[in-house]
Amino acid sequence: MHIDTGALPAYARGCAVLGSGGGGPVTIARAAALQALDDHGPVRVVQPADLDPDLLVMPVGTAGSSAVMSERVGGTDEPLYLRQKIEELYGTPVAALMASEIGGANGCLAVAWAARLGLPLVDADGMGRAFPRMDQTVMQLRGISPTPAVVCDGRGRTVVIDHVSGRWLERLVRAALEPFGGQVATSEYVLRGHQVASSTALGSVTRALRLGTALPAPLISGKVAETGSILVEGLGPDLGRLVRVEAGTEFLAVMEDGAPLAAVPDVIAMLDSRTGEAVDTEHVRYGLRVSIVRVPCDPVWHTPEGLRLAGPEAFGLFALPAPATSSAPPGGPPPAAASALREDPPAATPSPPQRPVTS
């Protein structure tokens, strides 16, 4: 399978859905991917079984401000600097790239950077969606070391971080954002080929492609009635319903009559009913006609360890009942559902940098 300019629009829409309202501006990253695919040709998508077991798989992404990313388009050399330093640190060639997170801008940037490096992209990622913290990864749950990690910019200025935990890595990257101008390219939780199948969210690239063309039926369709605490009033078949959407840097829960219809770690996406495009938390506005969908997360996030790292309580939502199990399969939504949509960080810690940060 390949991602080319024809497949990119659907893939980008799927990445935006998996961003769950966060993950950074997909439109900017999609433009970067389109340029890279035009310049260098399609990107081959490979399965974990296709990888050399001893060579490196390099997760890639960005950290920083979404506003900076929207105003200052990054360069084209960041992936080259990341690869050079990772190969120097590990003493092994990089055989493939992988998105650190499939959701939001980083899913598209991984395609752009794979095209520029002439490397395949693994059909997997670190999260299966977008999360705000760098340590909220399947690799963290599986005991993969986050370091040595590399942070760089488009001019080749590079910082190496080593011998720290995932949470410390996040703090140090956050501290580096200011001198770098608010945005950096990163690679962390580097894997050997034999580790990918057991330590990542599998099938995320193909899932994004499917979600770009077909989505589950909405939990509710209506209009935004309030934006401070997001309220959506039902319209059409949902007339008379009222739901509250809890949001931080991503959408965290959808509540109706005090009961959750959906909650993190599952993906909650809000879509513009007119365009079908995902709406991020920063662009929810009064009167917007929307549909809200839930997409099941990778099953690892519903384990006790996964919920501790990225469940409701990790985002300050305590004593939240579990929502009813979604009928949509974890690997992707049923194609027949496509027509249905045509028409804060933990209180005890500072707000972490998004990948990219949306604050």
Secondary structure, 3 states (H helix, E strand, C coil): CEECCCCHHHHHHHHHHHCCCCCCCHHHHHHHHHHHHHHHCCEEEECHHHCCCCCEEEEEEEEEEHHHHHHCCCCCCHHHHHHHHHHHHHCCCEEEEEECCCCCHHHHHHHHHHHHHCCCEEEEECCCCCCCCCCCCHHHHCCCCCCCEEEECCCCCEEEECCCCHHHHHHHHHHHHCCCCCEEEEECCCEEHHHHHHHCEECHHHHHHHHCCCCCCCCEEEEEEECCCEEEEECHHHCCCEEEEEECCCEEEEEECCEEEEECCCEEEEEECCCCCEECHHHCCCCCEEEEEEECCCHHHHCHHHHHHHCHHHHCCCCCCCCCCCCCCCCCCCHHHHHHHCCCCCCCCCCCCCCCECC
